[in-house]
Amino acid sequence: RFTNDAHPALLRSPAIDVLYTYSTPDKRQYMSYNFGARFGLLSADFGGDLRAELGGGGGAFTRFELFTHSFDLIHADFLGAGIASVRYKKLLLETALYHISSHVGDDYIKRRHEERAPWQRENVFRNVGFEAIKQYASYCFSPLFETSLGFEYKLGRRPEGLIFYRASFFAGLRLDFLSIGVPIFFECEAELYDFKREPNVGARLGVYLGYLFNTVFMSKDPGGREQHELSVWYYYGNSRMGFFYKKRESLVLVGPTYRF
């Protein structure tokens, strides 16, 4: 593969395997286990620094509530994607067509109904989902600095009122200090939707595990391609998950990304 994972700062990159806890504005604590993969199916080198790749991806994103009698299952999201990438010299264009299906857990539905009087009970949609197309473009000015722009459009939403915005635009940057001998990278991204004043924002700070292992523990030349990372994410904005799309939340994640 010759592309990095697009949009990891906004937490929908299907190449993460993380365990994390966080608190939403309702002061509840949650745990999530996410797993996914991206893969290339067909690649071609046309010469003249022009290359192309077709591939896919998929993932599962789950959320459980901590400090409950059975660690209540809140929901599980499932993602499937088809991805086409073209790289010409320092410019990368990537188009992804993907589907997300979210299923609310029975524990969550039962608890919400127990806590409210009958006239206060809101309708809980068991199945929420959408299909979307995302166009991503990045330009690598140097091994140290890269910028990105893009947009996303939801082709279908179920139900429309819950997944409340159809189109969004985003911009980001990435700093990679490996080229100057420091195995650290940083990236951030902002997503604008419906001309709201408060965007969704995400950031990621990470280290390259292969470089650290070889240089610090083995005292040898790291060499080769950097495969594995350990990162800390921060995100503030509309929930990326299921029934909670309308809610704004803050969360922190710590975990590795593996590439094979």
N, C-alpha and C positions, 0 to 999 in steps of 0.2 A: 504494500500500500504506500502511496506517496502523499496522502492527505492526513492532516491531524484531525482529531474529532472536533467537528464544528459545534459551537455553542455549549461547551461544558459549563461555562459560568452561569448559564440559565437552567442547568440541571435537567436537560432532556437528552443528554448525550448517551446513547445506548452502548456505552463501553465502560461502565463503572460498576464496582462491586464494593459497596460501602455499608457500614453500620453506623447509625447516628441517632442522636436524640436532640430534641428541640422543643421549644414552647411557643405556641401560638398566642394571640392576644387573649384567648379565654383561659390562659394559665395552665393548660393541660400539658402533660409531658408525653412525648411519643417516641417510638423507635421505628426505624425503617430498615428493611433489607432490600437492596436493589441489585439486580444482576442483568447484564446485557452483553451484546457482542455486535461488532461491525465486521463485515468481511467483504473481500473483493471476489467477484466471479469471473470477470473478463477485463483484461487490461491490454492496451496497445500503445506502442511507441511509433509515432509518425515521423520522427526525425525533426531537426530544427527546434529542439526544446519543446515540442508539442507532444503531450501524453494524455491519455484518457483512460477512464476506469468505470466499469459498471459493477455495482455491488448491492448489498442489502444490509439489514440490521434488524435487531429485535431486542426486547427487554421486558422485564417485569419489575414493577415498582410497588412495594407494599408498605402499609402503615399500621402499626399497632399502638394501642394506648398503654402506657406504663402505669404501674401502681393500681391496677384493677385486678379483680379476683382471677381472671383468666387471660390477662393481656389481650383485651378485646381487639379483634380484627376490625379496623376501620374501613379499609378498602384495599383493593388490588388493581393496579393499572397494567395493561398489556399493550406493548407497542410493536408494530411491524413497519418496516420502511424499505423502499427501493431508492437507491442513491446513484446518481451519475455525476462524475467529476471530470473536469478538464483542467489541465495545468499547462500554461504557456509561460516559460521562463519564470518570472516572479509572481505571475497572476494566477490565482486559483478560482475557478467557477464551479460551484457545486449546487445541484438541484436534488431535493429529497421530496418524495411523495410518501406520506406515511399515514397510518391509522392508529388511533388510541382508543381503547375500550376500557372503561373503568367500572368496577363492580363494588358497590357498597356492601360491607359485611353485615350479617344478621345481628351481631353483637351491638353494633352501632345503632341500627334501626331500633332494636328493642330498648336500649338504654334511653334514647331520645324520647320514646313514647312513654316510658315509665316516669320520666322527670317532668312531664308536662301534662296539664289538664287536657281533656279531649278537645276543647275549643282552641287550644294553643298549639296543637300538633301540626307541624308543617308536613307537606308531602315530601317524602324522601324518594328520590329516583334511584332505583336499584342499578340501573344500567345507564351510564353516561358515556358519550363518546363523540369523536369527530374525526374527519379526514382533512388533511391539510397539505399544502405544497409550500416548501420553503426554498427560497433562492438565496444563496450565500456567495459572497465574493470577498476575496482577501488579496492583499498585495504585500509581499515581503520586501521591504526596503533594504533590509540587511539581515544577517543571521540573528541580530540582536532585536530587531523591531519589525512588527507586522501589524497591519490594521485590517479591519473587516467591516463590511456593510451588508445589509440584506433586508428581506421582508418575508412575511409569512401570511398566507391567506387560507382560511378554513373553508373548504369546499362544502362541508356539511356538518351540522351540529345537532346533537340530540341530548337534551332539549335545547333549543336556541336561547331561551331565557336564562339558563344556568351558565352556559358557556357564552359569556356576554359580549365578547368582542370578536369580530370576524377577521380583521386585518391588523397587523402590527409591523413596525419597522425597528431595526436594531443596528447598533454600531458598537464596535469593540476594538481593543488593542491587546497585543501580546508582547511581552518583553522576555527574551530568553538569553540568559547570561552564560550559557554553556560555551558559547563561542569565545568567551574571554576567560575560560577556565573555572567558572563558578557554576555548579550544577543546580541552579535555581531558576525558576521561571514564574512569571506573574501574568495573569490575564484578567480582563474585566469587560463587562458588556452591559449596555442599557437597552431596554426594549420600550418603545413608545407605542401606545394604542389609543385610539379614539381621541387624540389630542389632549390626553390627560396631563395635568401638571406634574404628577408624581409617577415616574416610570418604574418599571421593574428593573432592578439592578442586581448583578451578580459579580463575584470576583473569586479568583482561585490562585492560591500560592502553593507551589510545590517544589519538590526536589527530585532529581533523577537517581533512582536507587542503584542502577548499574554503575554509574560513575562513583557514587559514594562507596559502594562495596569494593570496587577494584582499587580505588586510590587510597581510601582510608584503611580498609581492613586487609587488603592484599598487597598494597604498596607497589602496584604495577600500572602500566599504561591502560586506561579504560578501554579504548578502541571500540570499534563496532558501532551499531545503531542503538540509540537509547530506547529500550523497550518498555521499561516499567517506571512508574511514577508513584510518589506518595504526596497527597495534596490535602489542603484545608480549603473548603469552600465557605463562602458567605453569600446568602441570598436574602433580599427583601423585596417583596412584591406580591402579586396575586399568586395564590397557590398553583403549583404546576400539576396538581393531582385531583382527579375525579370530582366528587361532589363539592369540593372546596374551592373551585376556580374563582368564585366571587370574593373569597376572603383574602385579606392581605396578611402575610405572616413573615416572620424572621426565622431563619434557621442556619445552623452551622453544621458542616459535615466534615468528617475526617475519614480518609480511606485511600486505598491503592487503585491504580489503573494498570492493567496488564495488556501487553500487546505481543502477539505471537506470529 
